[in-house]
Amino acid sequence: MVPSENTLDLAARLPRGELVPLYPDAGHGGTFQFHDAFVARALAFLEARPDA
């Protein structure tokens, strides 16, 4: 996790980086409270082939 103001810089530095809206009322536990949505999006991102 990074400070919120660093998210634009971080996304720009990551290949195929994406900014996704924060999960509502989740705080630091968003990946746990919204694990179904997070895992689905993370797997889709990781499985995407940049050369496909």
Sequence and secondary structure as in RCSB ss.txt:
>XXXX:A:sequence
MVPSENTLDLAARLPRGELVPLYPDAGHGGTFQFHDAFVARALAFLEARPDA
>XXXX:A:secstr
   GGGHHHHHHHSTT       TT GGGHHHHTHHHHHHHHHHHHH  TT 
